Each structure stands twice: as C-alpha cells, then as structure tokens.
C-alpha cells in the first residue's frame, strides 16, 4: 500500500501559518489587550446579558429572556449550548484566536481551499484569499459588529469547494467537505447570507446540469446531486437545535409573521401579508451609479462620517462650527459605514477573466454576479426587485438589498484569479491575450477615468436630504465630493494600469512567473489595505477597562437595581426606547432592540406605546419604573404605583370579535397626557378576550374576594412559579408575554391551558383555594432539533474521520482536474 507523502502538506501548512500571521498582524491592537468596540456587538452583549448571566449562574440552557420587549425567545441571538458537535470546531477556533483575527483567518483559509480545489497555483490562491478577505465591506461589517454575517461569508468558499468536488465525481470526499463546511456555515446563523449563497448554488447547479447534458454525464450529475442534497441535509441537521425553534418562532415575528390587525396606526395601511413591509425592507437599496464603488471606493463619498481633512472645503466650515467629522456619503441609502469596494485590480482581473477563461463556469459566475448587483439596487430597480420580493420564496423576510453585493464580492476574485492561472499556464496565445488585455484595461481603467474625472457629467454629488444644510456647506460638500471622486478614480486607474503592465511584461517574457506573482500580490495589498484601514484600525479598539465602562450602570440604573423584587419592567424614555439594547443590560425592559420582535408586540407599540404611552398597557406589563430626562443628561426614575404586579385576578371578561376590536378596547389615558378618555379600560379588573378563545374559557364562572392575590415565588427564565389565594374560582392574568410554542402552565402539577388575553398576555383558570401555579418553557422543537443535531453531527464527523484515515493511508482519491 502506498503511504501518504506528508511532505506535500508542508507548503499548505506554511501558507496556513502565513494566514495566521497576517490575521494576527492586522489585529495587533487585540494582541496588546485592546477590545474591538463594535456597535452591534455591544448591542448583542446588552440584549443577551440576562440570558448569559443566568446560564453562567445556573448552567440552565436558557431559551427565553424577559430583558426586552416584555419577553421573547432567545433563539435569534443566543442559545448557550446544543448538540451541534461540528459547530464546536468553530467554537474552538474563535476561542484560541483573538477577535477579529479569527474572521480574517477563517476567510483566507476557506478561499484558499477553494483555490486548491480549482487547481490554482498555491501562491495565486494566497492572493485570491487575501483579495476576498480584505474587501472593504468585510472590514466594515467586522468594525460594526456584524459578526455572524462575516463568519458566514468566511465559510462560503469552503462550501463551494465541497460542491465542486462532489460534481466532479468524488462523491465521498466532496460530500463530507460539503456537509462539514455547510454545517459550519449554517452554525454562523446568518440566514440572509445563506439565502444569497443558495442563489449562487442554484445557478451553478443549473450550469452543471446543462454541461452534463452536453457531455453525456447525466448519471454522474444525478448521483452528485443526490450526494450534495444529502450533505446539505446533514449540514442543516447539525444546526436543527436552533433552526427548528427559530423557524417556528419566525411565524410570530415582525419579519415572518402577519399582523391580525386590518389597520396600521402609523402608516395608514394594513400589513396584510407575511414578511417585512417594502418600505422597511428596501431602505438600504444601493444606488445604480453607486455600484461603481466596487471599482472606485470614494465615488459616492465613502461614509457618512469621514475625517475633516478628507474634505478640506466643507471641513473648514464644519470645523469652525465645532464638528469633527464630515458627511461625505451622498448616495440614496439612509447612512453608510463605508463603500463596498472589491478592489480596482480585482475588478480588472474579473473582466480579464471573462475574456480569457474558457470554462463554462464563467457563465454561471457572470450570471450570479449580475443577479447580485441587480438585487442590490432594491427600490432603485422596483419592477424587478418588487417582483422578487413578492414572489421569490422567503425573500420578503430580509431587509437591506445592498447586502446581495456579497455575491459578486465572492465571485469576482474567484474568476479573476482563475484568469491569471490561464495566463500563467499560457492557455491563450500571446497575440490574443494582448488584445484581451487591452479590452480589459480599456473597460476598467476607462470607467475609472470617465466616472472619476468626468463625474460631474453624471452626478450632482448631493442628495435631497441635504436641502436643510446651509447653501455654503452644500456647495463645499459638492466640490469636495467631486474632487474626492476624481482622485479615487485616478488612484484606481493607476493600480489597474500597473497590474496590466505587469501582465504585459509577463506575456512578453520581461519578468518571470515569480516576479509576476509577487508583483500582483504586492499591488493587491497596496490597493486594498489602505482603504480597509480607513474603516478598521487602532481607533476601533478600546482598553479593556474603557470597554467595560460601557456596561456600567448610571446612577438612575443603580437606584432602580436596589429594588430586590426579581421581576418588574422598566420603561426607559431617556434612550431610544425601541432601538437601544443597552437598557436590556440592566433591566427587564419594555423596549430594547431586535429586528425580530413579536408581531403582536409591534402591534402594541404602533397602537398603544408610541407617544403617548397607554398607561393601562404599561400597568398590565408591570412597568414599575419609568426613566425620563429631568434635564439634559440627567435621567431620573419615577415609580409607577399603579403597575399591576406580576399577576392578578380579574373581575370580568370583555369579549372582542376581532383583533382590531380587542386592541382598540384597551384605550386609556396616555402617559403625561391630560386628555380625559371616556370609559377607560381598567386592566386590573377587566380582561379583554377574543371570541376565538371562548372555547378555552367555556362557561367558566369566576370571581375574586377582597383578599385574593397571586404572588411570584420563584423567578427563572425558563420557569416561573406563583402562589395563589382566592376563595372563589378565578381567572388569573399574568404580565408575561403569550407565546404558544413552548410555554406550558400547571396548577398543582396538573397541566392547564393558557389563554391569550389583552392582546398579548397569558391567563389561566385557577380554582378556589391556595394553589401553586407554574409556567415552564419547554419548546418541543428545541428538544427534537437537539436530538437531530446530535445524530447528524456524529454521522458527519464519523464520515470525516473515515475520509481522513483513507487519505493518510495512501488512498487519497484522484480528483479530476477542473473541466475547461
């Protein structure tokens, strides 16, 4: 038996070591003890604080938290532990390497594996991995804390590698790589990136099918398809502990649910379908002209907060007014952290690759890139994108169409490096190659000069929102933006011409392959790194002590936290109530931040909790404290003595025929509003119940005596216990959010039904006497998913070990070279 030649691994090991060094070097502030301060990560830490602290204290697998929006499942942002054993590979890497080094390392490693799969020269593969990883959008999302998005993008190339190997006919090795990498990809938990990758995969498989017909290889295609589906299935199955309950919960959220109301308080129109509203979903739509920022980074002014020195004319005006940043971005999106810049050289190589690569793969790559760009335009190409939004399955669950630019961002360097391979392998005659080189240079460098130098012919460098600015500032901004676009266009053109000159020199045998490769790599570094450094640099880090200071309670928070009652809610009017997660770090908040809050809670916000706040709704949610600004930067707390407490017996039921009638029956005086409301609702005496729940109540006759009470005796996140005392049969209402997919109620150990009352609260029937009432959150979807995750993880890891053993025993499969 032929033994495995371990020396073959040494170059790859050296390259992996190089990736590690690059990642650590670029993250050097973290090595000095700095903490990357990313806004979204700070928000995540705040919203997950109660659940994380509870898990650390008890070891209990927390699945529910009351820290924001009255209470909601934690599936969308935190599950402490599951049986996803494949995901533990990722956990190990992220624990060993500091943040953000592991983002860069995983991204470069994944793309390098893809390059190896395509039989690319290993050093060209390194260049491709670097280009993919240090595209500006990647460093921007790392800087802002979109961590799951970056992790998902890092695993994408590895998944495509497994798919390609499988469709070449190496079913076992390809299937295992596909399954394991997709399990890691899925574990990152960014469904929108998975969706876009699904579009890439779908287009690629269609191309594979057409090629199989041409080559008479339909049998291999169908076997590969079956293996790929099985691998995808196993990969998905490893994440079922989170996916099953999340899929279940999504139907109740503002993203995937459907409001039962036939009116909309704020927008004067009903939300009649599942998914997001178009206005909300399409806010971040890339401008059509803005697309060329992939080639010219400062064409649209970069970001909404740039250093004053970057705009000398406007900077002088703003500096004299006390400002330290200038709003240079002028595109149609609400605001932007920075441009989506692929790299001038990457764009040039992509165009050249389209001309020199002869494989059928370039056509599906081109098709996917065009689709990704058109989808990114969102509302700026309404006919096309509104059609997709209304008809493409699940697409209406996502916002920010500009995110679809990750499709070409992934595929541009793939085809660009492939083109360099064709050039180095002399697959194209020198004469033909020179012609194609001139075309690629003319298209890309020509666009840089046309849009940069001649930008005023196409753009006015301002937008409608700036009419509020002084005219002098508007004119200064326009001049600075035009100058910036020109310099950026010239910069990109120079890099393209230098890269083109190096290719010309190689074709003419003026330089050898080593100099050519090193030269392209250095140009790529000098092109990408300075732009990336604008958005992720030492300024993005804080000392550990300064970072921890972000999570220190204010005096008003400390005052409230002295209350030893374990369960009450706080309305924090000193913050952005529904878009600031920090309140959830300290309190069980009425507000918070989550794009996946429950639809019924959003309804309540729209109708009763948006200027003014309905006092009875606050009472029923047990809002014990209200924080408001007594003066600038001086938040104080006011005790709400009318809060209902955790639970209460009601006197009667008011029946409502529809959701509209139910929510509108909850009218009461607004917080701070002196307007008299006729016949206001009293939430502590009357429960409003929909007719659809009448069967749960039946002919139940209930009441309460003067001493009737219900007291919370045990507070937990998955478990709550109460003790009731009432000489009559009673209907108990709880200030907890109703969610029917996992919550179970018990009276003296016997399970009883939970009825939805007051639009979103829980109620149970409690017989006369003293009773123990328990609520337990035990979603069956999580239990089922966790079992599936364990079985599929063991199977996938077992197959992976088997393949590795076969390889190291010298039975490495002979993978076919990529078809041309």
N, C-alpha and C positions, 0 to 999 in steps of 0.2 A: 504494500500500500504506500502510495506516495505521501510523504509527510508535508505538512504545511510549511511554507517558506516564510518564517517570521520576519525576515529582513524586508519583505515587501511592505510591512506595516510601518517601518521606520520613517519614510518620508511623510506618510499621513500623520504619524504621531508628532513629528516635528511641526507640521502645519497646524495641528490642533493646539500644540504648545504656543505657536505664533498667535493664533486666535486668542488664546488665553492672555498672552502678554498685551496684545492690542486692547483687549477689553479692560484689563486692569489699568493700563496706562491711561486710557481715555476716562476712566473712572477714578483717577488718582485722588480726588478730594475725599472719596469714601474710604480710601486706604488710610487717610490721615484722621479718620474719625468723623468726617463730615456726614451729614444726613441729607439725602436728596429731598428737598421740600417741594412736593408736587401737590397742587391744589386738590386734585381728585383723590390722591392717596390720603391726604389729611381728612377729606370728607368721608372716605371709607373707614378710616380709623375711628372717626367720631360716630358714624352710624352703627358700627359693629361693636362699639365699646361694651354695651350691656351684655351682648351675647358672648363676646370673648372673655370678659371678666367672669361671667357665670360659668363658662366651661373651665377656665383655669381654677376656679374655686371648687367646683363640684365634680368635674370630669364628665358631666352630663352632655350628651350630644344635643346641643341647643338647636332647635329648629324654628323657634318663634321668639320674637322680641317685642317689647312694648315701648321701645325707645323713640319711635317716630310714627306719626300718623295714627296714633292711638293703639297701634299694634299691627304687626304683619309677619308673615313667614320670612325667615332669613335666607331662603333659597337663592334669592337674586344676588346676594352679596357675601354670604358666609355660611359654610357648613363645616363644623370643626373636624369631623372625621367620617370617613366612609371606607368601603371595601375596595376602592379603586387602587389596586396594588401597582398598576402601571403608572398611575399618577404619582406614586411615591418616588419614581425615578426623577421626575421634575422637581419634587419637593427637596430631594437630596441636593440637586444642583443649585437650587436657589438658596439653600441653607449654607452650602460650602462657599459660594461666591458672594461677594457683596453686591448690593444694588447700587448702580444699574449695570454692573459688569456682566451679570448673567444674561441680560437681554441681548447684549452685543455678541456674547459668546455663542449662545444658542442660535441666534440668527445666522452668524457666519458659518457655524458648523452645519446647520441644516442646508444652506445654499451650497456649501462645498460638497456635501453628499450628493446633491442633485447634479452638480457639475461632474462628479466622478461617475454618476450613473450615465451621463451623456458622453462619457469617454473624453472629456475635456482635459487638455494639458493641465496638470495639477496647479501650476502657478497662475495660469489664466483663471482656473477655478477659484484661487485665492482672491484674485482681482474682482471676479464676479461677486464673490461672497461679501467683499468689502463694499462694493458699489450698492448692493442690495441693502446691506445693513445700515450704511451711513447716509442713505437718502434722507433728506431734511425732515420729511414727515415723521420718520421713525424717532428721531431725537426729540421732536416736538411733543409727540404723544408720551414719550418717557418723561419729559420735563413736566408735563401737565398731569401725569399720573394715570394715563390710560393703560394700565399695566396688562390687563387681560388681552387687550387689543394687540399690544406689541408681542406678547407671548404667543398668541395665536398666529400672527404673521411670521414669527420665527420658526414655527413648526410647519408652515405651509410647504416649503420646498421639499422637506423630507417626505411629506405625504405624496407629493407628485412623483418623487423618486420611486416610491413603492408601487405607484400606479403604472409607471412606465416599465419597470422591471416585470411586473405581472403581465402586461400586454405584450411583452417580448416573448413570453412563453415560459419564463422561470416562475412557475406558479407558487412554489413553496416559499422561496426566499423573498420574492416580491410581495406575496400575500402577508407574510409575517411582518416585513418592514412597513407595509401599508397599514396593517392592523395596529402595530405598536405606535407608529408615528401619529396615526389618526386618533388613537386613544389619548396621546399627549396633547394633540391639537384640540381635541374635544374637551380635555380637562382644563384647558386655559379658560374656557367658559365664555367666549365672546361669540355669540350666535350670529351676529351680523357678519363677522369675518368668515365664519363657516358658510354662511349663505353665499357670499361672493365667491368663495373657493368652490362651492358646489356648482356655480355657473361656469367657472373655469373647467371643472371636471366634466360637466355635461357637454360643453363644446368640444373638449378634447376627445371624449369617447365617441361622439358623432364622427369626428375625423378618423378615429381608429377604425370605426365601422366601415366607412367609405373606402379606406385603404385596404381593409381586409377583403372587401368585395373585389377590388382591383387585383389583388394578389392571390385570390382564391384561398384565403386563410380564415374563412368564417368559423371553422371548428375551433381554431385557436382563439379567435375573438370571443366566442361564446363561453369557452372554458374560462378565459381570463376574466370575462365579465362576471361569471358566477363566483370565481375566487375573490374578485375585488368586492363584490357585494357582501360576501361572507366576511371579508376582512373589515370592511366598513361597519358591518353589523357588529362584529366583535369589539371594534374600537368604540362604537357608540355604547355598546352594552356595558363597558367598563365604567362609564360615567352615568349609568342609569340611576344611581342613588340620588343624584342631583337633578337629572333630566326629567324623570317621571313626575316628581312633585312640582318641578318648575313648569312643565307642560300643563299640569293640572291647574296650577296657580295662575298661569298666564291668562286663562279664560276669565279670571276675575279682575285682571288689572286694566289700567287705562290704555295699555298697549294692545292687549289681545281681547279685552272684554267689550261688552256693548252696554251702554247705559240704558237703563229701563225707562228713563225719562224721555218724554216726547218734546221737550223744550230744552234750551240751553240758556242758562241765566246770563252768561257773559256775551255769547256770540249770536244770540237771537236766531239760533237754528239748532235743530236737534242733531245729536250724534246717532245716526241710525244704523251704522254698520260697525262690525268689529274692527279693531286696529286703531291706528292713530288718525287724528284729523289731518287733512292735507296741509293746512296752514302750519301746523306744528311740525309735521314730518319733513316738510320741504324748506324749512328755514335756512339750513346750511346747504344751499344749492350753489355749485360752482358756476361762476360766470363763463360764458363760452370763450371769450377772449382770455379769461383768467387761466384757461387750460395751458396756455403757453408759459406759465410759470414753471412748468416741469422742465423747461429749457432755459428760461431767463428768470432767476429767482426773484428779482426786485421789480418785475414788470408791473405788478399791482401794489407796489409799496411795501411788500413784506408783511408786517404785522400792524396791529392797532396801537402798539406801544413800542416805539423804537427810540434809541438814544438821540438826544437833541443834535449831536454833531452829525448825524446821518442826514439831517435836513437843515442846512445852515440858515436858509432864509426864514422858514417857519420856526426853526429852533430859537432864533434870536428873539422873535416876537413872544414865543411861549416862555422862554427863559426869563424875560423881563416881567412876565406875569406870574412867576413863581412855579412854573411847571418844570418837571424834569424828564418828560418823555413827549414824543410827538406821534400823533395818529396818522401814520403814513399809508396804512391799508385803505384803499378806496373802492374795493370791489363790492358786490351785491350781498355778501354774507354779513350777518349781524356783527361779528367780530372774528378775528383770526389770530392764532398764536404764531403763525408764520406761513410761508409759501409751501406748496407741495412741489419740491424741487427734486427731480430724479438725477440731475447732473447733466451738464451740456454734453460731455463726452458720451455718457450713457445713451442719450437721445440720438447723437450722431451715429454711434455704433449700432443702435437699433435699426435706423434707416439703412445703414450699410448692410446689416444682417439680412434685411428684407430683400436686398438686391443680390447678395452672394450665396445665401444658404439655399440649397436645392431641395431640402427635405420638405415633405408635405406638412410637417409640423408647423412651419412658419405661418401657414394659412390659418390654422386654428388659433395660434398665438395672436396673429393680427386681428382676427375676428373678436377674440376675447378682449383685446385692448380697446378696440373701437367701442364695443358694448360698454366697458367700464367707463370710458370717457363720456359717452352719451348719457349714461345713467347719472354721472356726477353732475350734469347740468341741471337735473331736477326740474324745478318750476321754470327754468330758463329755456327748456325744451318741453313745454307742457303736453303737447299732443302725444308724444312718445312716452314720457315718464308717467303721466297720469294714467295712461293705458296700462302700463306695467303695474302701477300701484293698485289699480282696481282689479287686475286680472292675474297677475303673477302670484302663485300661492305663497302666502306668508309675508310677502314683500311689504305689506302695509303695517307690519309690526315694527319696522325700523325707521329711524329718523336720520338726518344728515346724509343726503345723497352723495355729497362730495367724498364720503368715505370709500365709494366704489373706485376711486383712483388707486386704491391698493392693488387692483387687478393689473393695470399696466405697470405700476411700480414694481411688481413682482416679475412680470414677463419681459419688460424692456431689457434689463441686464441679462436675462436668460438668452434671448435671441442675439443681443449684442455680442456677448462673449462667444456664442456659437459662431457668429460671423468671423470673429478673429481666429477661431480654430480653422475655419475653411481657408482663411488667408495664409495662416502658418503652414497648413498642410498642402498648399499650392493646388487646391482643388479648382481654382479658377485661373485661367491664363492671365499673364501679366497685362496684356493689352486690354482684355475685357475688364480686368479688375481696376485698372486705372480709369476707365470710363465710368465705372460704377462708383469709384471713389469720388470723382468729380461731381457726380449727381448728388451723392450723399452730402458732400461738402456744400454744394450749392443750395440744397434744400434747408439744411440745418443752420449753417453759418449765415446764409442769405436771410432766413427768418429772423435770426438774432439782429442783424443789421437793419432789416426792414422794420421790425417792431420796436427795437431799441432806439435807433437813430431817428427813424421816421414815425415814432409812436404818436405824435400829435396829429397825424393824418387819420388815426383810427380811434384814439382815446382822448377824452377830455380831462382825465386824471382827477375826477371828483365824483361825488355821488349825491343823491337827493337829500340825504340826512345832514349834509354839511351846510345847508342854507341857513342854519341857526348860527353859524360861525361869522365873525366879522369879515367883511369883504377883503380886507387887507390880508387876513390869515388865509382865507380861501385861495387867493392869488399866489401867496407864498407857497402854500402846500402844493398847488398845481405845478409851479416851477420846480420845486424840489423833487416832486414825484417824476416829472418828465426827465430831469437830469439824472435821477437815480435809475430810471428805466434805461436811459441811453448808456450809462456806464455799465450797468448789468448786462445789457445786450452786447456791448463791446467785449466785456470780460468773457462771456460765453463763446463769442465768435473766436476769440484768441485761443481758448482751450480747444475748440473744435479744429481750428487750423493747425495747432501744434500736434494734436493727435493724428490728423490727416497727413501732416508732413512726416510723422514717424512711420505711418503705414506706407507712404510713398517711398521712404528710404528703405524700408524692408523689401518692398516689391523690387526695387532697383538694386538690391543687394548692397546697399550702402551701410546697413547695420545688420548684425546677426540676430538670431532669434532671442538670445539672452538680453541683449541691449534693448531690443524691441519690447520684450515683455516687461522688463524693469521700467522702461520709459513710459509705457502705457499705465503701469501701476502707479508710478510717481505722479503722473499727470492727474490720474483719478483721485489720488489722495489730496493733491493741492486744489483740485476743483471742489471736492465735496466737504472736506473737513472745515475750512474757514466758514462756510455757510452754516454747517451744523453747529459750529461753536457759537454762533450768534444766539442760538436757542437752548443750548445745553452747555453750560460752562461752570466755573467755580462759583459764580453768583447764585446758582441754583441750589447750592448746598448751605447748610447751617450747622453750627456746632450743636452737639447733642443736647446741651443744656438749653440753647435757644429754641431748638425744635420742641423739646418737652414743654417749654414755656407756652407753646401754642395751646396746650391742653390743660393749662392751669385755670381753675375756676375764678371768675370775677367775684368781687365782694358780694354781689347780689346772688350769685350761684351758691357761694358758701353759706349765705344766710338761709337759703331755701334748703340746702342739704343738711342743715341742722335738724330738720324735721325727720324724726325716726320712723314715721309711717312709711312702710316699704312700697306703697303703691298709690300714687296720685299723679296727676298730669299737670304740665306747665305750658302756658301759652306765652311765648317769648316774642313780644312785639318790638323789642329792641334789635332784633335781627330780621332778615328776610324770612318770614315765617315758613314759607313752603319751598325755599331754595337755599337753605343753610343747614348743613348737617351738624354743625358744632353744638347746637342746643341739645342734640341727642346724646352727646358725650356725657353730659351731666344730669339730664332729666329725662323723664318719660314724657315726650313732647307731643303737643297737639300737631305741630308741624314737623319739619325735618327736610330731608332731600332724598328723593327717589323717583326715577323716571318710570318705576313700575309699582306705584302705589295702587291700592284697590280702586276700581272704578266707582264703587259706591261711596268711598271716601272723597274722591274727586267731585262727585255729585254734591256731597255735603259742603265741600269747600265752595263750589260755584254758587250754591243757593243760600247757604246759611253762615259761611265762615269767611266772607270776604267783604269787609268794610260795609256795614258793621258786622261784628260777630254776634250771632244769635246767643243771648245769654243762657237760654234754656238748653241749647245744644252744648254749650260749654259746661253747663251743670251736669248734663247726662253723661258727659265724658269725664266727669270727676276732675274738672280743671280747678285745682285747689289754689294755684298761684298764677298771677299774671304779671309778667315783667314788662315794664314800659320805661321810656326815657323821660325822666323828670326834667332833665336839661341835657344839653349836648354832652355825649359820652358819660352820662350819669344814669345808668339803668337802675331802677329800684323795683322792688317786689310788692305787689298788693295781694292780700289774702282774699280769696273768693269764699265768703262764708256760706254761700248758697249752693256750693257744689254738692252733688247728690251722694258722694261717697262711692264705695266700690260696688254696692248692691243695695236694693231696696224693694219692698213690696208695694205694688200699685193698687189703687182703689178700683180702677175700671179700665176697660179697653175702648178705644175709638177705632172703629173699623174703616179701612180705606179700600176703595175698589181698585185703584191703580197706583203705580209708583208716583205719578205726579201728585195725586191726592194725598198720598202718605207724606211725602216730603214737604208739601205746601201746608199740611196740617200742623207742622211743627213751628208755626210762626210765633214769635215772641219779641220782646224788646231787644234792640241792638245794644251792644256794649258801648256805653258812653253816649247813647242816643236818648234824648228826652222825649222823642215822639211816643205818644200813647198808642199801644197796639190793642185794638178791641178783642176781647175774648182770647187772651193769650193762652198758649199751651203751657200746662204745668207738667214737666217731665217726670216729677217725682210721684205724681198722683195718677196720671193717665198714660197708658202705653198705646201707641198707635201701631196697629197690626194690619197687614194686607189681607184681603179676603182669601187670597191663595193659601194662607196659613191657617184658615179657620179649622180645617180638619185636625190640626195639631192641638188646637185648644178645645175643640168639641163643645160640649155643653157644660164645661167646667165652671163651677160656681166658686168664686174665690172672694177673699176679703182680707182684712188685717185688723188686729186690735191696736189699742193705743201704745202698747209696749212692743209691738212687732219690730224685729230688727234682723239684719243679716250682717255678720262681721267676718272680715277676712282673717283667717287663722294661719294660713301658710301661703307665702308668695314664692312662686317659681316661674320660670319662663315656659316650660312645657307643662307645668302643673300648678293649679290653684286650688285652695281649699277654703271653704266658708262654713260657718256655723249659723244656723237659722233658729229663730224662736218666734212662733206665731200661733195663737190659739185657734186660728182658722186656716182652712186651705188657702194657700196664697199663690199669686203669680209673681215670681221674683225676676227683676230685671237687673242685669249686670252691666257695668260700664265698660265691658270688654267687647272688642270688635267681633262681629259674627263672621265666621268662615266655616263652611260646612264640609271641607275636605280635610278632616283630621281631628277636629275638636269633638270630644265626647264628654257627656255630662253624667254624673252619678249622684243619686240621693241615697245615702246609707248603703253605698256599694251596689245599688241597682241602677242600671243604665236607664236614662230617661231622655226623651227627645229635646233638642234645643230649638227654640222658635226665634225667628228673626223679628225684632220689633224696633220701632223708632228708626226705621230705615237701615240701621247697621249694628244694632246691639243684640245681645243674647238675652233670652228669657227661658226659664224653666218653671214647670208646675211643682210646687213644694207642698206636701200635705201638712196638716196641722201638727203642731208639736215642735220638739227640738230635733234638728236634723243636721247631718254632715253632708255638705254639697261639695262635689269635686268636679274639676274640669281637667282633662288630660288631652294633650296634643300628641296624637299617635297616628300620623298620616300613613295609611297602608301603602301609599305609593312609594314612600321612602323605604319602608321595610322590604317591599317587593324589589325595588330598584337596587337596594343594597345587596340582596341575595344574588341578583343577576350580575352585579358588578363583581362579586367575589368569584363566581363560577367562570365568567368570561376572562377575568384577569389571570386566573390560574391557567386557563387553557391557552391564552395568548402568550404568557410568559413561558409556559412549558414548550410551546412550539418554537419560541425564540431560542431557548436553550438548546433544543434539538438541532436547529439550523446552525447555531454557532459550533456545536460539537462536531457536526458533519464537516463544517469548513475547516476547523482546526485538525481534523483527522485526515485532511487532504482531499476531501470530497467536495471541494468548492465547485459549485455549478459554473459551467461555461456560459456566461451571459452573452447573447447575441449582440453584436455591435449595432448601434442605432441605425435604423434603415435610412438611407439617403434618398 
